[in-house]
């Protein structure tokens, strides 16, 4: 699907979110990557084979809790 050089990561790769954005609809909260992955503003994903990837939540490391930046 990807025509970029070098090719973007495929949908099954761990770094699939690094693929190029080819359609973006911020008003609807989603974008389409050139590898066929649909990304959502909550960090969830829909893969080309129909599987969904739940949103990943940021969790601060325990030693950083309560510290000033």
Residue pairs with C-beta under 8 A, 6 or more apart in sequence:
1 34
1 35
1 36
2 8
2 10
2 19
2 20
2 34
2 35
3 34
4 20
4 34
8 18
8 19
8 20
8 33
8 34
8 35
9 15
9 16
9 18
9 19
9 35
10 16
10 35
11 35
11 36
11 37
11 47
11 48
11 49
12 47
16 33
16 35
16 37
16 45
17 33
17 37
17 39
17 45
19 33
19 34
19 35
19 37
20 33
20 34
21 31
21 32
21 33
21 34
22 32
22 33
22 34
23 31
23 32
24 31
24 32
25 31
26 41
29 40
29 41
29 42
30 38
30 39
30 40
30 41
31 38
31 39
32 38
32 39
33 39
35 48
36 47
36 48
37 45
37 46
37 47
37 48
38 45
38 46
39 45
40 46
40 55
42 55
43 55
43 56
44 52
44 53
44 54
44 55
45 52
45 53
46 52
46 53
47 53
